[in-house]
């Protein structure tokens, strides 16, 4: 199966997630094409693939502009074929109902902006990347962790992605995209 994996990342966790998706697909004998949304070109037409998986992370309630643009430009092809969306956010690491309601609003805004209605959605927990933050972002992220009652080391990264859940989601998306048995006459 030919699978397009398009991602947008800010600190690198979504790239890591997309690379995991690519490796999972390749390990299962599929032909994945991994593309950074900022580099998307003619070879990234979702209509040329059996399945498209897009992945983007939330920052201040928004997904990366390159991913929004890709989904908007390709909404017709994405909606016509098999597709899935991996939304990456630190809010997905917890079980706070307000956080989950916020995630739902962000996905709905993304859908409204792009016109793409992903058939499958997975919320993947992201990571604190303190080694990549400047002073202000580090302070803001520590404040967010503090408000959530989490203790973080501002000198080390902390990853919250549930890799087994991501693998299961990819397997389900692939299974759903497989052609079914031919109908009996």
C-alpha positions in Angstrom: 0.0 0.0 0.0 1.3 3.5 -0.9 0.9 5.8 2.1 1.6 9.5 2.2 2.7 10.9 5.6 2.8 14.7 5.8 3.8 16.4 9.0 4.5 19.8 10.4 6.6 20.3 13.5 7.8 23.1 15.7 10.2 21.5 18.2 10.6 18.1 16.5 8.2 15.8 18.4 5.7 15.6 15.5 8.6 14.8 13.1 9.6 12.0 15.5 6.0 10.8 15.5 5.8 11.0 11.7 9.1 9.0 11.4 7.6 6.4 13.7 4.6 6.1 11.5 6.9 5.8 8.4 8.9 3.0 10.1 5.8 1.2 11.2 4.4 1.3 7.7 7.7 0.2 6.1 8.1 -2.6 8.7 4.6 -3.9 7.6 5.7 -4.0 4.0 4.0 -0.8 2.8 5.5 2.0 0.8 5.4 5.2 2.9 6.4 8.6 1.6 7.4 11.0 4.4 7.1 14.7 3.6 7.6 17.9 5.7 4.5 20.1 5.0 6.9 23.0 4.3 8.5 21.0 1.5 5.3 19.6 0.0 5.3 19.7 -3.8 3.8 17.8 -6.8 4.9 14.4 -5.5 2.6 14.9 -2.5 -0.7 14.7 -4.3 -2.8 12.6 -1.9 -4.8 11.2 -4.9 -1.7 9.2 -5.9 -1.7 7.3 -2.6 -3.9 4.6 -1.1 -3.8 6.4 2.3 -2.8 9.8 3.5 -1.8 10.5 7.2 -1.3 14.1 8.3 0.3 15.0 11.6 0.6 18.4 13.2 1.1 19.9 16.6 -0.9 22.5 18.4 0.7 25.6 19.7 -1.4 28.3 21.2 -4.5 26.6 19.8 -3.3 26.5 16.2 -1.7 23.9 13.9 1.3 24.9 11.8 0.4 27.1 8.8 2.2 24.8 6.4 -0.1 21.9 7.5 -3.2 24.0 7.3 -2.2 25.2 3.8 -1.5 21.6 2.6 -4.8 20.3 4.0 -6.7 23.2 2.4 -5.1 22.8 -1.0 -5.6 19.1 -1.0 -9.0 18.8 0.8 -10.8 17.4 -2.2 -8.3 14.6 -2.7 -8.0 13.9 1.1 -11.8 13.7 1.4 -12.2 11.5 -1.7 -9.6 9.0 -0.5 -8.6 7.3 2.8 -7.1 9.7 5.3 -6.2 10.0 8.9 -5.1 12.9 11.2 -2.6 12.8 14.1 -3.0 15.8 16.4 -0.1 16.3 18.7 -0.5 18.3 21.9 0.6 18.2 25.5 -3.1 18.4 26.5 -3.5 14.9 25.1 -1.2 13.6 27.9 -3.9 14.3 30.6 -7.5 13.6 31.3 -8.7 17.1 32.1 -12.2 17.5 30.5 -11.5 21.2 29.7 -8.3 20.3 27.9 -10.1 17.7 25.9 -12.9 20.1 25.0 -10.2 22.5 23.9 -8.6 19.9 21.7 -12.0 19.1 20.1 -12.5 22.9 19.4 -9.0 23.1 17.8 -9.7 20.1 15.5 -13.0 21.6 14.5 -11.4 24.9 13.7 -8.8 23.0 11.6 -11.6 21.2 9.8 -13.4 24.5 9.2 -10.3 26.2 7.9 -9.3 23.4 5.6 -12.4 21.7 4.4 -10.8 18.3 5.2 -12.8 15.8 7.2 -10.3 13.2 8.3 -11.9 9.8 8.6 -9.8 8.9 11.6 -8.3 11.1 14.3 -5.7 10.3 16.9 -4.6 12.6 19.7 -1.0 12.0 20.5 0.6 13.5 23.6 3.6 15.7 22.7 6.7 16.6 24.6 8.4 19.3 26.6 11.5 20.3 24.6 13.3 22.5 27.2 16.6 21.9 25.4 15.1 23.7 22.3 13.2 26.6 24.1 14.5 30.1 24.5 14.2 31.7 27.9 10.6 33.0 27.5 9.2 29.8 26.0 10.9 27.8 28.7 9.3 30.0 31.4 5.9 29.8 29.7 6.1 26.0 29.4 7.2 25.6 33.1 4.2 27.8 34.0 1.9 25.5 32.0 3.3 22.5 33.7 2.9 24.1 37.1 -0.7 25.0 36.4 -1.3 21.4 35.5 0.3 20.2 38.8 3.2 18.6 37.0 6.8 18.8 38.1 9.3 19.2 35.2 13.0 19.6 35.0 13.6 22.8 32.9 17.0 21.4 31.9 15.8 18.2 30.3 13.2 17.1 27.7 10.1 15.1 28.8 8.3 13.0 26.3 4.6 11.9 26.8 3.8 10.2 23.5 2.1 6.8 23.9 4.0 4.9 21.1 1.8 1.7 21.4 -1.4 3.8 21.0 0.1 5.5 17.9 1.1 2.1 16.4 -2.4 0.8 17.0 -3.9 3.8 15.3 -1.6 3.4 12.3 -2.5 -0.3 12.0 -6.2 0.6 12.2 -5.9 3.3 9.5 -4.1 0.9 7.2 -6.7 -1.9 7.9 -9.5 0.5 7.1 -7.8 1.6 3.8 -7.3 -2.0 2.6 -9.7 -3.0 -0.1 -12.4 -5.4 1.2 -13.2 -8.8 -0.4 -15.0 -8.7 -3.7 -18.8 -8.8 -3.3 -20.4 -12.1 -4.3 -22.5 -12.0 -7.5 
